[in-house]
C-alpha cells in the first residue's frame, strides 16, 4: 500500500494461529513486526490468539515479546476459584510491562456485569485508569455477539475506566448507538464497525474519541481500515485522533507504576 503521512497505532494486534484467519495474520512476533512495517503501523498493543481461550498462556507468550514499538496486552480469567486475586494479577501484569488488560466474555459465557472476580478486576483497573479490552469471540459465532446493554451497566458502574470493545462485526447498530449514548467511557475498535459512512456518523453523534484504530486482524484484510480513516468525511484532527491519538491519550493517563 502507498505510504501514509498519518501515524497509526494498532490497539489490538494478534500473534499466532487461529481458525479462519486472514492470509497475512502474523504467526509469530517477527511476522507481526514485519506486518507493522508493511502497513505503516508505528506502534501496537499486541496479544496472542491464545488469549481468547487460555488467558494465562497468552500472558506467558507475550511476556517474551520485546520491541520498543510494541506494548503487550495481558488476558484475564474471571473464574471465581482462582487463588490469585485480581489486584495480584494486575501487579503481576504491570511487572511484566503490560499496558492493557483484555477479557473474553464469550469464553464460557460469563457476564461482565455479574462476574464477581471480573468486577473486582475492573475496580483495580479503574483506580489506575488502565484500559480494559472486552474482546468478544466464540468459535462458532461472529457478528453482533456483544450484549450492549450489559456493557452499559458495566461501564456506568466504573465510569473512570477506559473500556474498549471488539467483535468481528457490529452490524446491529441500534444497540451499539444506545451503548455509546449510555456510557461515556465506552470506546470501539474501528475494525468492528465496517458499515458505509459509520465513521462519519459515529464522529458526528458521539465524537471521534470513541473510535480506536486496528487493522482488523486476525480475521480481516489488514489493508482495509486505513482507508476508513483516511477517506472519512471528518476533520483531519479527528482522523489523527482515531489513527493513534485516542489510544495514546488513554495510555498516557494510565498509572502503570
N, C-alpha and C positions, 0 to 999 in steps of 0.2 A: 504494500500500500504506500501511497505517496506520503512524504514527510509532513508532519503537522506541527504547527507552532505551539499548540497547547501542551501543557503538562498534564499527563494522565496518571491517575493513581487507581489501580485496580484493587478495590477493597475486599475482594472475595475470589482470590486466585487459587485454584485447586492443583494439587500434585498427586498423581497416582492413577491406577487403572480403575475403571468403573464401567458398568454396563451402559451401552448406547452412548458412549462418549463421542464427541466430535473428533475428527481425524487429527487435529492439531492439539488436542488436550494433552498437556505435558505428563509424561510418565514418571519423571523424576525432577529433582531440583535443578539440575543442569538444563533440562528441557525448558523449565519454567523461566529461567534467566534468559535463555535464547529467545523464547517467545516474547518476553518483555522488550528485548531489543528490537525484534522484528516489528512489533506493533506500538513502539514509542511509549511504552509504559515506564515512567521514571521511578515509580515506587509501587509497592504492593503489600497487601496483607495476605499471607499465604497459609493454607491449611492442607492437610492430607485428606483425600477422599475417604480414608478410614474413619474420619470424624463423624460421618453420618450414622454409623452403626457401632463403632468401637472407639469412644472418645479417648480412652487412655492410650491406645495405640497411636492415635493422632498426635497426642502430646509428646510421646516418646519420639515419634518420627520427626516432627517439626523442630524439636529441640536440637536436631543435628544440622539444621539449615543455618547458613552463615554467609550473609552478604549485606553490605550497608544499605542496599536499595530495598531490602525486604524486612518486614516485620511479621511475626507469627501470630496465628490465632490458635488459642487452646480451646478444647472442646470439653463440655461438662456433662456428666451423667447424673440425672436427678434421683436415682434410686435411693430411697429413704434409708436402706440398711447399710449404705457405705459409711465406714467409720470416720474417714477424713471429713471434717466439717467444711462447709463452703468457704469460710474465712481462711482455713488452712489451704484449701485448694487455690484460692486467689493468690495467697502469699507464695505458694509454690510456682504458680504460673508466672508471677512477676519476677521471681528469682531466675526464671528461665527466659526472661525478656519478652514474654507475651504482651501484646498491645491490645488485644481484643479477646473476648470470650464468645464462643458460639454454643448453641444447643439446638437439637433437632426434635421438636415436639412430636414428630411422626415416628420417632424411634420408640415403638411400643405404645404409641398413642397416649402420652401423658399431656396434661393441660398446664399451660403457662400461668394461668390464674388460680390454679388449685394445688399444684405440687408443693408441699411444704419445704422440701430441700431447695427447690428452684427459687422459691420466694425468698428464702434466706440468702441465696446467692445474689439475687437482684438487690437486696438491701445493701450488701457489701459493695457491689459494683456501683450502686448509686452514690454511696458515700465518697467514692473515688472518681465518679463520672467516667468510668471505664466503659467503652462501647460494648454492647451486647448484640450479637447477631443471632436472630431467630431464623435458622436455615431449615426450611421445611422440605424434607424429601422422604418419600416411601418408595420402595422398589416397584410397586405396582400402580402408582398414581403420578399425575403430572400437574396439570393446571388447576387453579382455584382450590388449593388444598389448605389455605390458611383460614383459621377461624378468626376473622377480623374483629368480631365483637368481643371475643375473649382477649384479643390483643389490646383493644381499647381499655378494657377493665384493668389489664396488667399494667399498661403504660400509665394510666392515671393513678395507680397505686404507688408508682415510682416516677414521679414527674420530672426528676432531675437526672434520670438515667437515659442516656442515648440508646434508643432501641432501633435496630436496623433489620428489616425483614427481607427474606429471599425465598422465592419459589421459582419453579421453571417458568411458569407464566401466570400472571394475574389477569384473567380475561373478564371475570365478572366485576366490572369496575364500580358498581354502586356500593357494595360493601366496602371496597377499598376507599372510595371517597368518604364514606361515613367514618372510617377509621382515621383518616388524615384530619377530618374535621373534628373528631372527638379526642385526639391525643396529639398534642403539640410536639412531644418528644419522639414521635414516630418518624422514621426515615425508611426509604425504599431503595433496594438495589436496582439500578436502572434497567438491567437486563431482564427483569421480571415483567416489565410493562411495555411490551412490544406491540403497541396499537397505534394506528395513524393519529398523528397530532397530539399524542398523550403527553409528551414532554412539555409542549407549549401549554396545554390545558392545566397540567399539574402546577407549573410555574405560575400561571395566571391565577389559579384558585387558591394555592397553598404556599407559594413561594419556592424558589429554586433550592432553598436549603433542605428540602425534603428528599432530594434525589442524590444518590451516591453511585459513582461510576464503577462498573465492572464490565469485562469483555463478554461475560455470559458463559464462560466455561464452567463445568466440563461438557455441557450438552449443546451449546450453540456456537456458531462460527465466530471466532474471536475478532474478526474484522467488521462485525455488523454494527457495533454500538458507538464507535467513534462518530459515525455519520449522524446518528440520532442527536448527538450533542452539537456537532458542527453545523448542521443544516436546520436545526430547530428555529422557529420564528420567535426567538427570545434574544435578550441583550447579550453582548459579549461578556459582560460581568457575570451574568447568570450561567453562561456556558462554561466559563472558567471555574465557577463555584462547583458545578456538577462534575466537571472533569477531574478536579483534585481538591479544590478549596474546602468543600464541605467536610470531607473526611479528615483533612489536615487540621481543620479547626477543632473538630471533635477530639482528635488525639492530643492537640496542644492544650486542651482544657482538662485532660485526664491527669490524675495523680498516680503516677507509676512508681513512686518511691516506696 
